[in-house]
Amino acid sequence: MAGLIALGVGIPALGQSSPESILPPGFGEPAPTPTPRATRSGDAPPVVRTQTLPPPAVSTTPGLPPSIVGLPMPGETPTPLPTPTATPTGLMPVRYDMPPFARRSLAQVGPVDLYDGGLPASAFGDAKGLYVEALMRSLDTPIASRWLSIALRRALLSKVDTPAGINGADFAAERAWLLLRMGESVSARAVVQSVDNQDYTPKLYEMAMQSALATGDPAALCPVVAGGVTLGRERGWLLAKAMCAGLAGTPGRVNALFKDARKQGLRDGIDMLLAQKVAGSATGGQQAVTIEWAGVDRLTAWRFGLALASGTDVPQELLDGTQRYVDAWRALSPNLLTPARAKVAERAALRGVLSSTALVDLYGAIGEEGDNSLPEMGVARDLQTAYSGGDVAARLSAMKSLWDAPKSPDGRYARLILTAHAAARVPVGAEGADADSIVAAMLSAGMDRSAQKWRRAVAATSDARAMLLLADPDSRGTTYAALSSYVGNGEAAERKRRMLFAGMAGLGRMSNADIEAGARALDVKIGAENAWTRAIAQAAEGNQPGTVLLLAAVGMQTPVWRGVSPEALYHITVALRSVGLEGEARMIAAEAIARL
């Protein structure tokens, strides 16, 4: 593919500059000497920018990533170039006495196999490795669809064949980096740890540090710290070695290791103090320190991760300056108190990082704490009433209160996710029920069968009816004439009508004649082609669900649904259905109506 050109098909948000890294000091800074060039969620499925897509086959000489030793200057991406498949000169891999039967092959990498809900091992088919890596590296987050994010996480976690032309450990590193940018810190750590330590490459060492910091788990560095130090590309590993000595209960080595780190040019300051505090947490207070944030103007991944690990509060103004995926890292962290996690949990749910059940559990914990001074306590009370109120009217009133409180469409959708299971308990056609919201809430958690019970209780012109048509697990067909009775609610009514048509056409629910009639009447140019449409069609034809999901995400690189065109939705649903992901396709199409 030469490049992405919008030929009548408004492919949304195809790229922006890579998300600003919040790497620890030293990441991305060139060395003084030149280097060679180079689960699945609990919810189970039953702005426009331009980007040049990477070519399917790249003729380039792989090389080492830039050194990450030096001053506290963050880089935009952790690894701008692929690493070689061979062990770099000077990096001696750590050897372990591991029997051959216990070693994991780099030919297949990933923590979730097919039987545990992953994609098939052949998910990327015969796609070239450098092409798949380039798609992952250039993908900008967030993507519009919560359900697509959930499906993409599943693909990145799956135990799949390593594509041709790349090292399996490097492939795991690229997947982990994308998961981190999606907010999936725990999943990223799982992918990193699915590779044996002796097979780590420089790129994977880098992602080991990133995922450990994102999860606030510096102890995760200890099994690989010897190799990280030997790598000699990031002096942060020297501090990691000192922290691991402290965590291992050997305080006699800690001071000496910190002294060595200073000799290597690491300066005293908050980064050193945080490392000392982590090391001191397991040495009887011998390294106990007090952290002062005065004069600190930015939050790096190093500072975030070590503060999280050591129980150090971070000023809100520093948190406000981070990328939004950091909110999801915080929502997943057991190191934070429940109220702190609740402040960012709904944003994490919008990204697909937290399921409806996890969100309810979080607010349930707040309710049990009973602290009336917390603003989240009101939400917890309304949620309890929505699930177990004395009568239907009281439950509906509580749900309405939760839905109406947010001022943004995304905030309201997050509350639909929160109340999904409460909505499923409302009797069909109950008096005073907001059918559009009830159906949208159930579908936000993938309860398509429960939602279909409302089919005869909703108006043919309503959003609820449109969502039920798209989410129907029995794949019942329709005609364009029947769809034309849908009016759509709100300011985006016209766009919803086009999305309904595009979704139904993409799901194969209409005849070719009806599709042609609808495309002309609604001016949806589903027949237009460009590099992206050809790429996703080729991946679908080759039965590559992993590649299809990556390209679908490329077509939804926008934080808001109004940036997604009907044409993009059509091609995405067609491709997903072709590779056996019809459930995900139905949920994505229904989500379009709910969130516009």
PyMOL commands that set and color helices and strands:
alter all, ss='L'
color gray80, all
select helices_A, chain A and resi 100-102+114-116+129-138+146-157+168-181+185-192+197-199+202-214+218-231+236-247+251-263+270-280+301-310+316-320+325-332+338-350+356-369+376-388+392-404+409-418+420-423+435-444+448-452+455-457+463-471+480-483+493-506+512-522+531-541+545-554+561-563+566-578+582-595
alter helices_A, ss='H'
color red, helices_A
select strands_A, chain A and resi 108-109+160-161
alter strands_A, ss='S'
color yellow, strands_A
deselect
rebuild
show_as cartoon
